[in-house]
Every structure is written in structure tokens, then in C-alpha cells.
Amino acid sequence: MDTPTEPGERTIRLVSGPIPYQLAIQQDQNMIHEAGYVAAAAAFDGQLWEARHAMAALTRHHLGLGDRDVCIVTLTSRWLRGSFNVCIPIEVQSPSSSRQLMLRCAMPHKLAEARHPGSVDEKVGCEVGAYAWVQERCPDIRVPFLYGFGFSDHRHFTHEACRPWYVRVARCLWRQLYGLLGRSAFLSRYISQPTAHCIPTAYMLLEQVGSPTSQMLSNTFQKLRADPARRRNLFRGIARPMISLARIPQPRIGSFRFHDNGTVSLTNRPLSCPITMLENDGTPRTIHTNDTYLCTEPFVADMLRFHDGRFLSHLNAVYDDKDCRGEMAAKVMLRALAHRYIRHDFRNGPFVLQLTDFHASNIFVDDEWNITCLIDLEWICALPAEMLAAPYWLTGGATDGIRKGLAEFDAVQAEFTDAFEEEERKAVAAARYGLPMSLTQVIRKSWESGAVWFWHSLMSTNAMYPLFTHHICPRFSPHRLLFREEELMSRIWSEDAAQVVKRKVEEHQQYEEELKSLFGQGTHLLATPNESGDNCTQDSASVSPEERIVT
């Protein structure tokens, strides 16, 4: 966040930079929690830096390097921080060549590990399960090569390509046997490889995909998104992996899980980015690790119940009485309208794999916006087919901001759907399609019926009320609901609705006081606007600028 501030204005420091009070109080996130991540991030970076020799040793372990090979762990100033991971560049130098790798370390303080022990391993287990499945079943999707990975309880696994020939042969025979037996779980190419070396979190060792001819789409998206040729290439490139994942029908709603014997099965709860973010922020866990769904309705019911938990547990869920009544009324109406958006013909499947966190920073493109690689598979889920849609960010805004540019988004999503249809026809013609329905028609019908807004509201962290107000409600009423109408409907949400409203308003007042106290006690006065560039990912662990780790 590059937040403009005035000299002398009081701010608090977030991982993304300083933020002034007037902006902080407007945020839906709990800014007190966000401020706490600064110390947690610095402490985590320090732990990782102390484990730098173990990082190099693990790299050697997974790659099977010889005595003449050298691993170089970069300084903390070159580490990259995402929403859930710290990515550490590692250079491997051999006598005849060198290669760049990325050690991707899960951040426990962003993955609800303190509230729900095992969350870090669940997240990494789902992600490596998705990698293994995509490598095996969707080889047309270009993703970074996963050399190996490890869990926080010190289980370690390596790709068979890095193991001796006799191990590879045995593994191949086992995979063929699994195929003949028709097991629901498939045997991946990752084999247990214990080691005494460990780091303080779960990790993945990946190929580094950056090159002089490709870059993250987010670097140029806003500047060039009006270019029709680039947009056409991008839309086709996005459609292809969406179709490749979805073309193989899935029997249930859930996520892949990696097992200790190397098998992968669709037996984990549908673990999405919003669920993880909200659980980390204190929302009670509604969908448990082993919960999967054979029918759409119970999944929708549990997601609505999860959002109820978010509403009740977050101190700053509402601003005042009116806001609270509106939130409660929206939840009542979404339950009442759910049957209109759940496709009866698909309620029991087939379900389709979807990239639930498919955004511009996860896509690498060349100069013409041809996709060269997808770099993030951590939130792939099997979900109802009617949840497929054009990515919300194609016009450059957030989900709840589409209202102001709805005409533009309508045109762009139509253009995307046409590109999707063209790619779907190619997949059908090449006999690479196993679904009984047209995904293009599913996407079009979802847009025309308004179902797309219902599903976006379920999968968002905080946009349910504005999406209902601006996109769903107008289909049934010529005007926005009046306060007296929201007040009446809100009574149905809970038998003690009045007490809930009173408590939520009091909680927000308490939150305001705590936030003011945070600004008063732990603030600094911003001397110059230049300090807004400060970021705790830079040199958060004290190291010498000349130091590097070579093993």
C-alpha cells in the first residue's frame, strides 16, 4: 500500500507501509491485527535468516547435489513477501551451469496457525496436491517445477526426477499398479526423503520462472489493458488453463490433499483464500479440514454460516445501527434467493476445478501478453460449475467496485466469454473434454441471471453487502431497500436481533477507541512523505550487507 500522507500526520506502520488514522478507520480489515503483523513478519524473517544454513542444506538434499555444487541463499533485502508466503531466491552454481530457485516459506501468522494448529501444513498439503495433480493431468498448463517440499513437522518429499534411477523405476511400476486398481487417489511423483535439516515452517522448493522476456501481468496491466490485441491474447491465455482444469469432472466439492504415502486425493475441505484470511482474522471455523460436499446446497449453507461467524466475531464488522441492519438483511435475503442461483441440474455434480485466486500477479506474460506461466496454485478447489466466471479484475477494479464501471465490465466479460468459447471448441475438437455441459453456456447464464454476484458474495471477504445492494437487489426491486425494510428483514436473521445490533455497534465503538489508542501510543510523526516507502520486508533481520550464505 503506497498511502499518501501529510508531513506531521500520525500514522501506524503496516507490513505494506504507514497508514494515517483517517484512512485506517475506513478499512474493513481489523487494522489492529494488521499492525500486529509487522512484528510477526520481522520475527519470522529473523527465524528464517537464522535457518539459512538449513535452507541451503535442504536445497542440496532435494536436488541431490554433489560436493562441487554450491548453494547461495540471498540476503533478506531480496526476499519477496506475498500475502501468505516469503519467497527466498536461491542460486545453485554447478561446474558447468547455474540455476535460480525459489524457496517458498509459508507464514504461520497469516495462515491461522495460532488459532487452528495444523493450518500451515493443510495449506501446503493442498497446494502440493494441486501441483502434483496439474503436473499429471494438465501438462498443458505451464507452472514452475516443484523439486521438493517439507512440512512443519519435518516430513520431506522430493520429486522422483531428483532420485536415483532404481527409485524412479520402482515408482513408475507402483503408479501403473495404482492405475490398474482404479484407486480414487492417484500416486504422485513425490517420494518421502527424510533429513535432519529443517526450517521453522512448511516450504516448497520451486523453479524460478522470471526471464528477460516475461514478467508479471500486474506490472503492465493498468497501462496496456485497453490494447485489443494484447487483451485478446490474454483472454485466450486465461481461458485455456480454466478449461484444462475444469474439463475433468470431479465427484465432490473440496481441495486436493497430499498424503504421506505420496498419493493425492480430493478429500480436503475447499480451502480458498477468503476462508484462510477470515479464519486468520478470528472468524470461527465452520468448514472443518475433512469436510467435503457431494451436493451444492450444504456447501452454500455452510459458506453463509461462515459469513455469519465473520459478522459476529469481527469488532469492526459494521459502522452503526443502519449498517448493521443492512448486513443482517442481506444475509437473510441471500439465503432466501440461493435456490435461484444453484443450478438444479448440477447440484450433485459434476464439480469442476477452479483457480479461486487467479489474479494478475500470479500470471507471467511476454510483451504481447501471451501467458508464459502460472505461478500460484495454492487455492485450487473443486466447486460448482456455475461459479466459473470471467475474472473480476479484468477492468482493473475490485469486486465491489464494478458498479461504477458496469457497462465496461459487461463489454469486457462478453469479450472474455467469446474467447473462452473459442478455446472450449478447440478442446472439444481435440477430444480433451470430459464434461456433459458447455462451460461457456454456464458462464453466460450465470452472468445473465445475476448468479455471478451471488457466488462472488459467497467467496469474498467483505463484499457481500455491497454486492447484494448494488447487483442482486435491483433485479427484484426498482429501488434500494429502505431502512425500515432492512430493519424488518434483519429481525428474521436472529431471534435476538436487537441485542445483536446493540452489541455490534458497541463493538465498533470499542474498536475505534482501541485504534485511537494504538495511534496515540505506538505512533510516529511522519517527518516527510518519503518515509511512506518504508517496508518491513527490507532488512527486517539484522545482517551485514556483505554477508551471503554459501554451502
C-alpha positions as CSV (number, residue, x, y, z in Angstrom):
1,M,0.0,0.0,0.0
2,D,1.5,3.3,-1.1
3,T,-0.6,5.6,1.1
4,P,-0.1,9.4,0.7
5,T,0.4,11.2,4.0
6,E,0.9,14.7,5.1
7,P,4.1,15.8,7.0
8,G,3.5,15.6,10.7
9,E,0.4,13.3,10.3
10,R,0.1,10.5,12.8
11,T,0.5,7.0,11.3
12,I,0.9,3.4,12.3
13,R,3.1,1.0,10.4
14,L,1.7,-1.9,8.5
15,V,3.7,-4.5,6.6
16,S,2.8,-2.6,3.4
17,G,3.9,0.8,4.8
18,P,2.5,3.5,7.1
19,I,-1.2,4.4,7.2
20,P,-2.9,7.5,8.7
21,Y,-5.8,7.2,11.2
22,Q,-8.5,8.7,8.8
23,L,-7.7,6.0,6.2
24,A,-7.3,3.2,8.8
25,I,-10.7,3.7,10.4
26,Q,-12.3,3.3,6.9
27,Q,-10.8,-0.1,6.3
28,D,-12.9,-3.3,6.6
29,Q,-9.9,-5.2,7.9
30,N,-9.0,-5.1,11.5
31,M,-6.2,-2.6,11.5
32,I,-5.1,-3.6,15.0
33,H,-4.4,-7.1,13.7
34,E,-2.8,-5.7,10.6
35,A,-0.4,-3.6,12.7
36,G,0.5,-6.7,14.7
37,Y,1.8,-8.4,11.6
38,V,4.7,-6.0,11.4
39,A,6.4,-7.5,14.5
40,A,5.3,-11.0,13.5
41,A,6.8,-10.6,10.0
42,A,10.1,-9.3,11.3
43,A,10.3,-12.1,13.9
44,F,9.6,-14.7,11.2
45,D,12.2,-13.2,8.8
46,G,14.7,-13.4,11.7
47,Q,13.8,-17.1,12.3
48,L,14.3,-17.8,8.6
49,W,17.6,-16.0,8.5
50,E,18.9,-18.0,11.4
51,A,17.9,-21.1,9.5
52,R,19.8,-20.0,6.3
53,H,22.3,-22.9,6.5
54,A,19.4,-25.3,6.8
55,M,17.8,-23.7,3.7
56,A,21.0,-24.4,1.7
57,A,21.2,-27.9,3.1
58,L,17.6,-28.6,2.2
59,T,18.2,-27.4,-1.4
60,R,21.2,-29.7,-1.7
61,H,19.1,-32.5,-0.2
62,H,16.1,-32.2,-2.7
63,L,18.3,-31.7,-5.8
64,G,20.8,-34.4,-4.9
65,L,23.7,-32.0,-5.4
66,G,27.4,-33.1,-5.3
67,D,30.3,-31.7,-3.4
68,R,31.3,-29.4,-6.3
69,D,27.9,-27.7,-6.4
70,V,27.3,-24.5,-4.4
71,C,24.0,-23.1,-3.0
72,I,23.8,-19.4,-2.3
73,V,20.9,-18.1,-0.1
74,T,20.2,-14.4,-0.9
75,L,20.1,-11.6,1.6
76,T,16.8,-10.6,3.2
77,S,16.7,-7.4,1.1
78,R,16.0,-9.7,-1.9
79,W,13.3,-11.8,-0.3
80,L,9.8,-11.4,-1.7
81,R,6.7,-11.2,0.6
82,G,3.3,-12.2,-0.6
83,S,0.0,-12.5,1.3
84,F,0.9,-15.9,2.7
85,N,4.5,-16.7,1.8
86,V,8.0,-15.4,2.0
87,C,9.9,-16.3,-1.2
88,I,13.6,-16.7,-0.9
89,P,15.7,-16.7,-4.1
90,I,18.4,-19.4,-4.0
91,E,21.2,-19.7,-6.6
92,V,22.7,-23.1,-7.4
93,Q,26.1,-23.0,-9.1
94,S,27.5,-26.1,-10.6
95,P,30.8,-26.5,-12.5
96,S,29.1,-26.4,-15.9
97,S,25.9,-24.3,-15.2
98,S,23.8,-22.4,-12.7
99,R,20.1,-22.1,-12.0
100,Q,17.8,-20.0,-10.0
101,L,15.3,-21.5,-7.5
102,M,12.7,-20.1,-5.1
103,L,12.2,-21.4,-1.6
104,R,8.6,-20.5,-0.7
105,C,8.0,-20.4,3.0
106,A,4.5,-20.3,4.5
107,M,3.9,-17.5,7.1
108,P,2.2,-19.0,10.1
109,H,1.0,-15.6,11.4
110,K,-1.0,-15.2,8.1
111,L,-2.5,-18.7,8.0
112,A,-4.4,-19.0,11.3
113,E,-1.8,-21.4,12.7
114,A,-2.1,-19.9,16.2
115,R,-5.9,-20.3,16.2
116,H,-6.0,-23.6,14.4
117,P,-2.8,-25.6,14.7
118,G,-2.1,-27.5,11.5
119,S,-3.3,-24.8,9.2
120,V,0.1,-24.2,7.7
121,D,0.5,-27.9,6.8
122,E,-3.1,-28.0,5.5
123,K,-2.4,-25.1,3.2
124,V,0.9,-26.5,1.9
125,G,-0.6,-30.0,1.6
126,C,-3.4,-28.7,-0.6
127,E,-1.0,-26.7,-2.7
128,V,1.4,-29.5,-3.4
129,G,-1.5,-31.8,-4.0
130,A,-2.7,-29.3,-6.7
131,Y,0.8,-29.1,-8.2
132,A,1.0,-32.9,-8.4
133,W,-2.4,-33.2,-10.0
134,V,-1.8,-30.5,-12.5
135,Q,1.6,-31.9,-13.5
136,E,0.0,-35.3,-14.1
137,R,-3.4,-34.4,-15.6
138,C,-2.9,-30.9,-17.1
139,P,0.6,-30.9,-18.6
140,D,-0.5,-28.1,-21.0
141,I,-0.6,-25.7,-18.0
142,R,2.8,-24.2,-17.6
143,V,3.7,-24.0,-13.9
144,P,7.0,-23.8,-12.0
145,F,8.7,-27.1,-11.5
146,L,8.3,-28.3,-7.9
147,Y,11.5,-30.0,-6.8
148,G,10.5,-30.8,-3.3
149,F,8.7,-29.7,-0.2
150,G,8.5,-30.2,3.5
151,F,6.0,-29.7,6.3
152,S,6.4,-28.1,9.7
153,D,6.5,-31.5,11.4
154,H,9.7,-32.2,9.4
155,R,8.2,-34.6,6.7
156,H,10.1,-34.0,3.5
157,F,9.4,-35.1,-0.1
158,T,11.3,-34.9,-3.3
159,H,10.3,-35.3,-7.0
160,E,11.3,-38.7,-8.4
161,A,13.3,-37.0,-11.2
162,C,15.9,-36.0,-8.5
163,R,16.2,-39.5,-7.1
164,P,18.3,-42.5,-8.3
165,W,17.2,-44.4,-11.4
166,Y,16.1,-47.5,-9.4
167,V,13.8,-45.4,-7.3
168,R,12.2,-43.9,-10.4
169,V,11.7,-47.3,-11.9
170,A,10.0,-48.6,-8.8
171,R,7.8,-45.6,-8.6
172,C,6.7,-46.0,-12.2
173,L,5.7,-49.6,-11.5
174,W,3.7,-48.5,-8.4
175,R,1.9,-45.8,-10.4
176,Q,0.9,-48.3,-13.1
177,L,-0.4,-50.6,-10.4
178,Y,-2.5,-47.8,-8.9
179,G,-3.9,-47.1,-12.3
180,L,-4.9,-50.8,-12.9
181,L,-6.5,-51.0,-9.5
182,G,-8.6,-47.9,-10.2
183,R,-7.8,-46.1,-7.0
184,S,-9.6,-42.8,-6.4
185,A,-6.4,-41.4,-5.1
186,F,-3.5,-41.3,-7.6
187,L,0.1,-41.8,-6.8
188,S,2.2,-38.7,-7.4
189,R,5.8,-38.3,-8.4
190,Y,6.9,-37.1,-4.9
191,I,8.7,-39.6,-2.6
192,S,9.4,-39.3,1.1
193,Q,13.1,-38.4,1.7
194,P,13.8,-37.8,5.4
195,T,16.5,-35.4,6.5
196,A,17.8,-33.9,9.8
197,H,17.7,-30.4,8.3
198,C,14.6,-28.3,9.0
199,I,13.3,-24.7,8.9
200,P,10.6,-23.3,11.2
201,T,7.7,-23.7,8.7
202,A,6.4,-25.6,5.8
203,Y,8.1,-24.9,2.5
204,M,8.2,-25.6,-1.3
205,L,11.3,-25.6,-3.5
206,L,10.3,-24.3,-6.9
207,E,11.9,-23.3,-10.2
208,Q,12.2,-19.6,-10.6
209,V,10.3,-18.6,-13.7
210,G,11.3,-15.0,-14.3
211,S,13.1,-14.2,-17.5
212,P,14.1,-11.2,-19.6
213,T,11.2,-12.0,-22.0
214,S,8.4,-12.3,-19.4
215,Q,7.1,-10.5,-16.4
216,M,4.1,-10.4,-14.0
217,L,1.0,-9.2,-15.8
218,S,0.3,-6.8,-13.0
219,N,3.4,-4.8,-14.0
220,T,1.7,-3.6,-17.2
221,F,-1.9,-4.4,-16.8
222,Q,-3.3,-1.0,-16.0
223,K,-1.2,0.7,-18.6
224,L,-1.9,-1.7,-21.5
225,R,-5.3,-3.3,-20.8
226,A,-7.0,-1.1,-23.4
227,D,-4.9,-2.6,-26.2
228,P,-7.3,-5.0,-28.0
229,A,-4.6,-7.3,-29.4
230,R,-2.9,-7.9,-26.0
231,R,-6.3,-8.2,-24.4
232,R,-7.3,-10.9,-26.9
233,N,-4.1,-12.9,-26.2
234,L,-4.6,-12.6,-22.5
235,F,-8.2,-13.7,-22.6
236,R,-7.4,-16.8,-24.6
237,G,-4.5,-17.5,-22.3
238,I,-6.7,-17.3,-19.2
239,A,-9.4,-19.4,-20.8
240,R,-7.0,-22.3,-21.6
241,P,-6.0,-23.2,-18.0
242,M,-9.5,-22.6,-16.8
243,I,-10.8,-25.1,-19.4
244,S,-7.9,-27.5,-18.8
245,L,-8.7,-27.7,-15.1
246,A,-12.5,-27.8,-15.5
247,R,-12.6,-30.4,-18.3
248,I,-12.0,-33.3,-16.0
249,P,-15.2,-33.7,-13.8
250,Q,-14.7,-34.0,-10.1
251,P,-17.0,-36.1,-7.7
252,R,-17.2,-33.6,-4.8
253,I,-16.6,-30.1,-3.7
254,G,-13.2,-29.9,-2.0
255,S,-9.5,-29.5,-2.4
256,F,-6.7,-31.9,-3.1
257,R,-4.7,-33.4,-0.2
258,F,-1.2,-34.8,-0.3
259,H,-0.7,-37.9,1.8
260,D,2.4,-39.3,3.4
261,N,2.5,-42.3,1.0
262,G,2.7,-39.9,-1.9
263,T,-0.9,-40.2,-3.0
264,V,-3.2,-37.3,-3.8
265,S,-7.0,-37.3,-3.2
266,L,-9.8,-34.8,-3.3
267,T,-10.6,-35.2,0.4
268,N,-9.7,-31.8,2.0
269,R,-12.3,-29.1,2.6
270,P,-12.5,-26.5,-0.2
271,L,-9.6,-24.3,1.1
272,S,-9.9,-20.9,-0.5
273,C,-8.0,-17.6,0.0
274,P,-11.0,-15.8,1.7
275,I,-11.6,-18.7,4.1
276,T,-8.0,-18.6,5.2
277,M,-7.9,-14.8,5.5
278,L,-11.0,-14.6,7.6
279,E,-10.1,-17.5,9.9
280,N,-6.7,-15.8,10.5
281,D,-8.6,-12.7,11.5
282,G,-10.7,-14.6,14.0
283,T,-13.8,-15.9,12.2
284,P,-14.8,-19.3,13.8
285,R,-14.0,-22.3,11.7
286,T,-17.3,-23.6,10.1
287,I,-15.9,-25.9,7.4
288,H,-13.5,-28.4,9.0
289,T,-10.5,-29.9,7.4
290,N,-12.2,-33.2,6.4
291,D,-15.4,-31.7,5.2
292,T,-16.2,-32.2,1.5
293,Y,-19.6,-31.9,-0.3
294,L,-21.4,-34.1,-2.7
295,C,-24.2,-31.5,-3.2
296,T,-24.1,-27.8,-3.7
297,E,-26.8,-26.8,-1.2
298,P,-24.9,-27.8,2.0
299,F,-21.8,-26.1,0.7
300,V,-23.7,-22.8,0.2
301,A,-25.4,-23.2,3.6
302,D,-22.0,-23.6,5.3
303,M,-20.5,-20.7,3.5
304,L,-23.4,-18.5,4.6
305,R,-23.0,-19.7,8.1
306,F,-19.2,-18.9,7.9
307,H,-20.0,-15.3,6.9
308,D,-22.4,-15.1,9.8
309,G,-19.5,-16.1,12.0
310,R,-17.4,-13.4,10.4
311,F,-20.1,-10.8,11.1
312,L,-20.5,-11.8,14.7
313,S,-16.8,-12.2,15.6
314,H,-15.2,-9.1,13.9
315,L,-15.2,-6.0,16.1
316,N,-15.4,-3.7,13.1
317,A,-17.9,-5.6,11.0
318,V,-20.3,-2.7,11.0
319,Y,-20.2,1.1,11.5
320,D,-23.5,1.9,13.0
321,D,-27.1,0.7,13.5
322,K,-28.1,1.2,9.9
323,D,-25.1,-0.6,8.5
324,C,-25.7,-3.5,10.9
325,R,-29.4,-3.8,9.9
326,G,-28.3,-3.8,6.3
327,E,-25.8,-6.5,6.7
328,M,-28.3,-8.7,8.5
329,A,-31.0,-8.1,5.9
330,A,-28.6,-9.0,3.1
331,K,-27.8,-12.3,4.8
332,V,-31.5,-13.1,5.2
333,M,-32.2,-12.3,1.5
334,L,-29.2,-14.3,0.2
335,R,-30.5,-17.3,2.0
336,A,-34.0,-16.8,0.5
337,L,-32.6,-16.3,-3.0
338,A,-30.0,-19.1,-3.0
339,H,-32.3,-21.5,-4.8
340,R,-32.5,-19.2,-7.8
341,Y,-28.7,-19.4,-8.3
342,I,-28.0,-23.0,-7.6
343,R,-28.3,-25.0,-10.8
344,H,-30.6,-27.9,-10.0
345,D,-29.2,-29.9,-12.9
346,F,-25.6,-29.6,-11.5
347,R,-26.4,-29.7,-7.8
348,N,-24.9,-33.2,-7.4
349,G,-22.1,-32.5,-9.8
350,P,-20.0,-32.8,-11.8
351,F,-18.0,-30.3,-10.0
352,V,-15.0,-28.5,-11.7
353,L,-11.6,-27.4,-10.6
354,Q,-11.2,-23.6,-10.4
355,L,-8.4,-21.2,-9.6
356,T,-10.0,-19.2,-6.8
357,D,-7.2,-16.7,-6.5
358,F,-6.5,-16.1,-10.2
359,H,-5.1,-12.5,-10.3
360,A,-2.7,-10.5,-12.4
361,S,0.3,-11.0,-10.1
362,N,0.0,-14.8,-10.4
363,I,0.3,-14.7,-14.2
364,F,3.6,-14.2,-16.2
365,V,3.3,-12.9,-19.7
366,D,5.5,-11.9,-22.6
367,D,5.4,-8.5,-24.3
368,E,2.3,-9.4,-26.3
369,W,0.5,-10.7,-23.2
370,N,0.8,-14.4,-24.2
371,I,0.8,-16.3,-20.9
372,T,4.1,-18.0,-20.2
373,C,3.5,-19.3,-16.7
374,L,1.1,-19.5,-13.8
375,I,3.0,-19.2,-10.6
376,D,0.4,-19.9,-7.9
377,L,-1.8,-23.0,-7.4
378,E,-2.4,-22.7,-3.7
379,W,-6.1,-22.1,-3.7
380,I,-7.4,-24.5,-6.4
381,C,-10.7,-26.0,-5.4
382,A,-13.4,-28.3,-7.0
383,L,-16.5,-26.1,-6.9
384,P,-20.0,-25.9,-8.5
385,A,-19.7,-25.3,-12.3
386,E,-21.9,-22.3,-12.1
387,M,-19.2,-20.5,-10.0
388,L,-17.0,-20.2,-13.2
389,A,-16.8,-16.6,-14.3
390,A,-14.7,-14.0,-16.0
391,P,-12.0,-12.8,-13.5
392,Y,-13.4,-9.7,-11.7
393,W,-10.2,-7.7,-12.2
394,L,-10.3,-7.6,-16.0
395,T,-11.4,-3.9,-15.9
396,G,-8.9,-3.0,-13.2
397,G,-11.1,-2.8,-10.2
398,A,-12.2,-4.8,-7.1
399,T,-15.4,-6.9,-7.0
400,D,-17.4,-4.3,-5.1
401,G,-16.2,-1.5,-7.3
402,I,-17.6,-2.9,-10.6
403,R,-20.9,-1.0,-10.1
404,K,-19.3,2.3,-11.3
405,G,-18.0,0.7,-14.4
406,L,-20.6,-2.0,-15.0
407,A,-21.1,-1.1,-18.7
408,E,-17.4,-1.5,-19.3
409,F,-17.3,-4.8,-17.3
410,D,-20.3,-6.1,-19.3
411,A,-18.4,-5.5,-22.5
412,V,-15.2,-7.0,-21.3
413,Q,-16.8,-10.1,-19.8
414,A,-18.6,-10.6,-23.1
415,E,-15.3,-10.4,-24.9
416,F,-13.8,-12.8,-22.5
417,T,-16.7,-15.3,-22.8
418,D,-16.3,-15.2,-26.6
419,A,-12.6,-16.1,-26.2
420,F,-13.5,-18.8,-23.7
421,E,-16.0,-20.3,-26.2
422,E,-13.4,-20.4,-28.9
423,E,-10.9,-22.2,-26.7
424,E,-13.6,-24.6,-25.4
425,R,-14.5,-25.6,-29.0
426,K,-10.8,-26.4,-29.6
427,A,-10.7,-28.6,-26.5
428,V,-13.8,-30.5,-27.6
429,A,-12.5,-30.9,-31.2
430,A,-9.2,-32.3,-29.7
431,A,-11.2,-34.8,-27.6
432,R,-9.8,-33.2,-24.4
433,Y,-13.1,-32.5,-22.8
434,G,-14.9,-34.8,-20.4
435,L,-17.9,-32.6,-19.2
436,P,-21.5,-33.2,-20.1
437,M,-22.2,-29.5,-20.4
438,S,-20.8,-26.4,-22.1
439,L,-18.8,-24.3,-19.7
440,T,-19.3,-21.2,-21.9
441,Q,-23.1,-21.6,-21.6
442,V,-22.8,-21.9,-17.9
443,I,-20.7,-18.7,-17.7
444,R,-23.2,-16.8,-19.9
445,K,-26.2,-18.0,-18.0
446,S,-24.6,-17.1,-14.7
447,W,-24.0,-13.5,-16.0
448,E,-27.4,-13.1,-17.4
449,S,-29.2,-14.4,-14.3
450,G,-27.0,-12.4,-11.9
451,A,-25.8,-15.6,-10.3
452,V,-22.3,-14.3,-10.7
453,W,-22.9,-11.7,-8.0
454,F,-24.3,-14.3,-5.6
455,W,-21.2,-16.5,-6.0
456,H,-18.8,-13.5,-5.7
457,S,-20.6,-12.5,-2.4
458,L,-20.0,-16.1,-1.0
459,M,-16.3,-16.1,-1.9
460,S,-15.5,-12.5,-0.8
461,T,-14.0,-11.4,2.5
462,N,-16.1,-8.3,2.9
463,A,-18.2,-7.5,-0.3
464,M,-21.4,-9.4,0.5
465,Y,-23.5,-6.4,1.5
466,P,-22.4,-4.1,-1.4
467,L,-22.8,-6.9,-4.0
468,F,-26.3,-7.6,-2.7
469,T,-27.3,-4.0,-2.6
470,H,-25.9,-2.9,-6.0
471,H,-26.3,-6.1,-8.1
472,I,-28.7,-8.6,-6.7
473,C,-31.4,-6.4,-5.0
474,P,-32.1,-4.2,-8.1
475,R,-33.2,-7.3,-10.0
476,F,-36.2,-7.6,-7.6
477,S,-36.8,-4.0,-6.6
478,P,-36.7,-0.8,-8.5
479,H,-35.1,1.0,-5.6
480,R,-32.6,0.2,-2.9
481,L,-34.1,-1.2,0.2
482,L,-35.3,1.4,2.6
483,F,-34.0,1.3,6.2
484,R,-37.4,0.3,7.5
485,E,-37.4,-2.7,5.1
486,E,-33.9,-3.7,6.2
487,E,-34.9,-3.3,9.8
488,L,-37.8,-5.6,9.3
489,M,-35.9,-8.3,7.5
490,S,-33.0,-8.1,9.9
491,R,-35.3,-9.3,12.7
492,I,-35.5,-12.6,10.9
493,W,-31.8,-13.2,10.9
494,S,-31.7,-13.8,14.7
495,E,-34.3,-14.1,17.5
496,D,-32.3,-11.6,19.5
497,A,-31.6,-9.2,16.5
498,A,-32.0,-6.1,18.6
499,Q,-29.3,-7.3,21.1
500,V,-27.0,-8.3,18.2
501,V,-27.3,-4.8,16.7
502,K,-26.6,-3.2,20.1
503,R,-23.6,-5.4,20.7
504,K,-22.1,-4.8,17.2
505,V,-22.4,-1.1,17.4
506,E,-20.8,-1.1,20.9
507,E,-18.0,-3.4,19.5
508,H,-17.3,-0.9,16.7
509,Q,-17.1,1.9,19.3
510,Q,-14.7,-0.2,21.3
511,Y,-12.7,-0.9,18.1
512,E,-12.5,2.9,17.4
513,E,-11.2,3.6,20.9
514,E,-8.6,0.8,20.6
515,L,-7.4,2.0,17.2
516,K,-7.2,5.6,18.5
517,S,-5.1,4.3,21.4
518,L,-2.8,2.4,19.0
519,F,-2.2,5.6,17.1
520,G,-1.7,7.5,20.3
521,Q,0.7,5.1,22.0
522,G,2.6,3.4,19.2
523,T,2.7,6.2,16.6
524,H,5.4,8.1,15.0
525,L,5.1,11.5,13.4
526,L,5.8,11.3,9.7
527,A,8.5,13.8,9.1
528,T,8.5,13.6,5.3
529,P,6.3,11.8,2.8
530,N,9.4,9.8,1.6
531,E,9.1,7.6,4.7
532,S,6.0,6.0,3.3
533,G,8.2,3.8,1.2
534,D,9.5,2.0,4.3
535,N,8.7,-1.7,4.2
536,C,9.5,-4.2,6.9
537,T,10.5,-6.8,4.4
538,Q,13.7,-4.8,3.8
539,D,16.5,-5.9,6.1
540,S,14.0,-7.0,8.8
541,A,16.6,-9.3,10.2
542,S,19.9,-7.6,11.1
543,V,22.5,-8.9,8.6
544,S,25.7,-7.5,7.2
545,P,25.2,-6.1,3.6
546,E,28.2,-8.1,2.5
547,E,27.1,-11.4,4.0
548,R,25.8,-14.2,1.9
549,I,25.4,-17.9,2.7
550,V,27.3,-20.3,0.5
551,T,27.4,-24.0,1.1
